[in-house]
C-alpha cells in the first residue's frame, strides 16, 4: 500500500493511509489474527459474512428494480 506525503504533511498522509486500510479491511483482518480462532468459529464467521453479503446484494437489487 502506498501513500504519498505532500509538503511534509505527515498527518494528512497518515489519515489517508488509515482510510485506505479501513476501506480494504486490513484493520478487521489484523484484529481477527491477534488471537487463535477455532475452526468452528471460522465457519460461523464465514457463514455470517456470506449472509451479510447476500442481504446487501438483495437490498441493492431491490433498490435498482424498485420492488
C-alpha positions as CSV (number, residue, x, y, z in Angstrom):
1,X,0.0,0.0,0.0
2,X,1.4,3.4,-1.0
3,X,0.5,6.9,0.3
4,X,2.5,9.9,-0.9
5,X,3.5,12.7,1.6
6,X,2.9,16.1,0.1
7,X,4.6,19.3,1.5
8,X,6.0,17.3,4.5
9,X,2.4,16.9,5.8
10,X,2.7,13.5,7.6
11,X,-0.5,13.9,9.4
12,X,-2.5,14.1,6.2
13,X,-0.6,11.1,4.8
14,X,-1.4,9.0,7.9
15,X,-5.0,10.0,7.7
16,X,-5.1,8.8,4.0
17,X,-3.3,5.6,4.9
18,X,-5.7,4.8,7.7
19,X,-8.7,5.4,5.4
20,X,-7.2,3.1,2.7
21,X,-6.5,0.4,5.2
22,X,-10.1,0.6,6.5
23,X,-11.6,0.5,3.0
24,X,-9.6,-2.7,2.2
25,X,-10.5,-4.3,5.5
26,X,-7.0,-4.6,6.9
27,X,-7.9,-3.3,10.3
28,X,-10.5,-6.0,10.7
29,X,-8.0,-8.6,9.4
30,X,-5.3,-7.6,11.9
31,X,-7.8,-7.6,14.7
32,X,-9.0,-11.1,13.7
33,X,-5.5,-12.5,13.6
34,X,-4.4,-11.3,17.0
35,X,-5.7,-14.5,18.6
36,X,-6.4,-18.1,17.6
37,X,-9.8,-18.7,16.1
38,X,-11.3,-22.2,16.4
39,X,-12.3,-23.9,13.2
40,X,-16.0,-23.8,14.3
41,X,-15.7,-20.1,14.8
42,X,-14.1,-19.6,11.4
43,X,-17.0,-21.5,9.8
44,X,-19.6,-19.5,11.7
45,X,-17.9,-16.2,10.8
46,X,-17.6,-17.0,7.1
47,X,-21.3,-18.1,7.1
48,X,-22.3,-14.8,8.7
49,X,-20.2,-12.8,6.3
50,X,-21.9,-14.7,3.4
51,X,-25.3,-14.0,4.7
52,X,-24.4,-10.3,5.1
53,X,-23.1,-10.1,1.5
54,X,-26.3,-11.8,0.2
55,X,-28.6,-9.4,2.1
56,X,-26.6,-6.4,0.8
57,X,-26.8,-7.6,-2.8
58,X,-30.6,-8.2,-2.3
59,X,-31.0,-4.7,-1.0
60,X,-29.2,-3.3,-4.0
61,X,-31.2,-5.4,-6.4
62,X,-34.5,-4.3,-4.9
63,X,-33.4,-0.6,-5.0
64,X,-32.5,-0.9,-8.7
65,X,-35.6,-2.8,-9.7
66,X,-37.9,-0.8,-7.5
67,X,-39.7,-3.6,-5.7
